[in-house]
Amino acid sequence: MSEGRLPLTIPVKPWFSDHCFAGKTVLPAVETMLLLAARVAESYGELDIRVMENVRFVKFLEIPEGISAMDGLIDCEMRSDGSLEIQLLSRIQFKAMSRIKEHGSIVFFPVKSHSHKPLKMDLTQPEEAMTEIKVDDLYRELVPFGPYYQSLKKNLYLLGVEAWGELRAPDVTSDPVQEIIGSPFPLDGAFHAACVLGQQTVDFVPFPVGFDRRVIVTPTRPGCDYRTKVRLVHKTEDELVFDLVIFDDTGTVYETVAGLRMRDVSGALGR
């Protein structure tokens, strides 16, 4: 894959229909990352796709009903430090002109040129009484996604600026690149935990719009269970910022995200 703007075919997986916003099926942010990482792995073997920086989720990519694939665009820019910014774009055709819309972007760095150290967080669960939210209520009232994207299991526990939850990755594979960066579903579930934690402090439903850094230490696997801890680290009137960790019962860390930014994105479709 050369630099510049190139066509891309986006496979539409059956479970995408469980990921809806305002009644429309939209490409999940975690699938955007999977898609871009796969393209980089194919053509830029010198880059480490286990570390993602300056990630942005700019606009929703709506998926029409009844299709198995859709057209998109990839834009790649190699930087002087050896890093690569890759963007997912789409083209909207009007009668007399077309418009390019950006949906997401990631910066990848060369292998061994960048720290692969994950975010550090104390994973000792507090002994104090915590607010308990049943996941059935959570997915019915707070994060209304379908079964495949109901990655949080059992109950979500909240205490102050922290959320604790259990995750499960459905036994499905979106792309072979999952062998390197893991299943997209556990991270999506951790985003849901952040969304619910955020709703305790603001009067809007916060959605992820980007983050500073994601480090995959060990890829999560389809059909396996994990845990997550999410911590609110900064808050403004219109943005919440979180750190999160995905780990297992032994305390082994699988991946971390630092500086997850979430905002009110109501009205984002069609812009």
N, C-alpha and C positions, 0 to 999 in steps of 0.2 A: 504494500500500500504506500503510495507516494504522498508527499505533502500536497496540500490544497484541498479542494472540494470534490468529493467522489460520491457516486450513488450508493445506496445501501438498501438491501431488502430486509425488512424487519419481520421475522416470523411471529405470528400471533398465536400464542399458546392458549389452549382451552381455558386455563384457569385465569387468564387476564379478565374475563367477564366478571369475576368476583371482586375486581378492583374498580370501584365506581366513585365518581365525584359528581354531585349535582345531577344524578341520573344518567351520566355518561361514563362509558368505559374509558379509562385513561391508562397509559403505560405507567406502571409503578416506578418510582425513583430507583428502587433496588434493581429492577430489570434494566433500566437505563445504564446503570453502572456495569452490570453484567455484559450488556451489549457492547459498550465501549471498551471494556477490558478485553473482551474476546477479539475485537478488531486489532487492538494494540498487540496482543499476544501473537496474532498471526503474522504481523509484519515488522514488529520492533522487538526482536528477541533480547536486545540489550536493556530494555526497560523492565522495571520491577512492578508488575501489576498488583502486587500485594500491598503496596502503599499508594494511596490516592490522596491528593492534596488539592486545595482550592476548588472543591467540588461545588457546582451550582446546579440547582434544578429551577430553570428559569420560567418555563411555561408548560402547562399540561399538553401532552400529545394525545389527542382523542383518537380512539380506535373505533372505526365504524363497525356496525353489526354484520355478522355473516361472512367475514373475510378470514383467510388463513395467512395472509402476508400483506404488508403495506410498504410503500416506497418511502424512503427517507434519504438523508444526506449525511455524510461525515465530513467534517472539516478538521484538518490536522495542521498544526504549526510547530515545527521544531525550533527550540530556543537555543540561544548561544551557550547556555550551561548544560546542554544535552537533554534537557527535559522536553516533554511533548505535551501540548494542550490539544485535546481532542474534543470536538463538539458534536452533539446530535442535533440535526436540523431537519426541517421539513419545508416543502415548497407548497404554498397556497396559490392556486391559479385563479385569477380573475379574468374577465373578458379581454381586457386590453393589456394586462400586466400580471406578473406573478410577484409573490412576496415570500421572503425567506424568514422562517421563524425558528429561533433557538429554543431547545428544550432542556438541554443539560450539557455540562462540560466537566472535564477532569484533567488534572495535570499529573503526569507520570514522570518518574525520574529514573536514571540509569541504575542498574543493579550495583550495589555496594557504594554508590556515590552519596547515598542518603541514609539517614538513620532509620533502622527498622524497629526501633524500640516502641512498644505500645504504651498507651496512656496508663499511668499507675493509679489505682483506686483501691481503697480498703474494701475488701469483699466480705467482711464480717457483718452478718445480719444483726441489726439492733435487737436488743431484748425488750425494748419498750413496746407498748401496745401500738399497733399500726392500723390505719384505716384500711379496711378490706373491701375490694370491689370485685364482684363476681364477673368472670369473663363473659358469661351469657348476657348480663346487663351491659357490660362494656361494649360488646359488639352490636348490641341492639340499639343503644342510646348514644354512645359517645364516639365510637369508631365503626360506623355501619358498613363493614365490608363482608363479602361472602365467605363461605367455609374455607377455601384455600388460603385466604389471607387472614384467617383468624389464628394467627401464630402464637398468641398468648394462650396459655393453658391454665386451668384451675383458677386461682385468684391473683389479682394484682394488689400489692400492698404499698401503701403510701405513708411516709413519715416525713413531715417537714418538706425539705427540698429534694427528697429522694423517693424513688419508686423501685420496687423489687418484683420481679415476675419470673415465671417459668415459660419456656419457649419450646415449640416443637416444629421441626422442619418436615413438611409433607414429603412423602416418598416419590418425588418427581424431579426430573432434571431439565432445566431450561436450556443449558448449553454445556458442552464438555469443559469449558473454562472453569466450571464449578469445582473441578478437581484442584484448582489452584486457589481460587478466592472464596469457595464455599457456596452453600445454598443461599439464595437471596431471602428466604422466608424468616429465619431468625432475626436478621437485622431489621426487616420490616416490622416484626413484632416488637422489637425494642423501640422503634420509632412510635409505635402505638402507645407503648408505656409512657414515652415522653409527651405524647399528645394528651393523654389523660392527666398526667401530672401537671401539665401546663394549664389545662382547663380548670384546675383548682384555683388558679391565680389570675386568670384573665377571662373576659367575657366573649371570647371568640374561640373557634376550633383551630388550634395551631397545626399547620402542615410543614413538613421539611422543605426548606428552600436552599439548603446547602450546608456544607460543613468545612472545617479547616483541614482535618486529617483523619483518614481511616487507615488502620494497620491490621492486616490479616496475619495472625501468628500461625494459626492452624485452621484449615478450611472446615467449616461446619458441613455436616453430611446429611443427605436426605434420610428421613425416617428416624433421626436422632433427637434427643431432648437436651436442652440447655437452660441456662439461667441468665438473667440480665439485671444489672443495676444501672439506673439512670439518675443523674444528679443535675438539678437546675443550678447553673453557675452564674447566670447573668440575666437580668430582666430590664426591658425598657417598655415604653407604652405600647409599642407595636411589634416587638420581637422578643423571643425567649431563646436562650442559649443553654445547651445541655452538653454534658459529657456522658458517655455510656460505655459499658463493658459487657461482653457476652462471654460466659464461662460455663464450666460444668460443675457437677456435684463435688469434685475433688478440689475445686478452686483453680483449675487450669484455664488460663485465658485463651480464648479463640480469636477474638477481635475486639478492637476498641475504636471509638469515634470521638474525636475532640472537637469542640466548637460547633455542635449541631445547631443550626439556626432554624427556628420555626416561626412562621408568621400567619396572619389571617390571609387566606388566598381565595376567599369567597368572591365570586365574580370573575375568576381567572380564566375560565373557559371562553374561547372565542376571541380573546384579546390578541 
